[in-house]
């Protein structure tokens, strides 16, 4: 008997779907409430690009004397360097007031968007963060931008159901 195929996916293009919130306070990163998410700031409309906000596990060799083959076990979980390029405003009314250096909070990533008011199967990732730098891009050929760099301060909660 053949293996059961994975259900067909409804593919999507992330632009126009994916969303990012910055939330200053979440009591439980594994179960943010709708009120906590709504108290955050939706950064999506001002984001130029996002880097990171992913995790990986480094393999660790686990040899034994029974075999010449060296097996591996999963090792430490780490978060990749994470940053957002965000547009600046010519009147300085922009993300600089929300995310100055040393700001602590949570970046909430909604890969398939936030379905407020609709309970379903969409998920989100909650990254506890601290802003490590907020550097203005000095390029003169693009719209003004600031690069907000984050450190991930503890293990993110991934694939958490978005609350209604």
C-alpha positions, 0 to 999 in steps of 0.5 A, a space after each residue: 500500500 502506498 504512503 498517504 500523500 500530504 494534503 494539497 496546499 493552498 499556496 500563497 505569495 507572502 506579500 499582502 498576507 504575512 503580518 508582523 506585530 510588535 507587542 510590549 507585553 504578553 503574559 504567556 508566549 505560548 498563548 497570547 490573548 486577543 487583547 494582548 495582540 490588539 494592544 500591539 503595533 502592526 508594523 506590516 504596512 511600513 516594513 520593507 523587508 525582514 531577515 531572520 525570525 527563524 530557529 535552527 538546531 545544530 547537530 551534535 555527533 554521537 559516536 559509539 564503539 559499536 560502529 564506524 558510523 557516527 550518528 547525530 543527535 539534535 543539539 542547541 536551538 538557536 535563533 538566526 540574526 533577525 532584523 527589519 528594514 522599515 520606512 522612515 517618515 520625513 517628519 520623524 513620526 515613525 517606528 523610532 518611537 516604538 522600537 528605540 534601542 534596548 526596547 524589550 517585547 515580542 515580535 509576533 509573526 503571522 505567516 498566513 495573516 492575522 484572522 481577528 475574530 475568526 477561530 481557525 487553523 492559522 498559526 503565529 510565531 512569538 519571538 521574545 526580543 530586545 532591540 539591539 540597534 536602530 540604524 538609519 540606512 544612509 542610501 540616497 537612492 531608495 526611500 528613507 529606511 531604518 534597520 531595526 536589529 533584534 536579539 531573540 532573548 528566549 526560545 520562541 513559541 512557534 506554530 501557536 494558534 491565532 486566537 479569535 
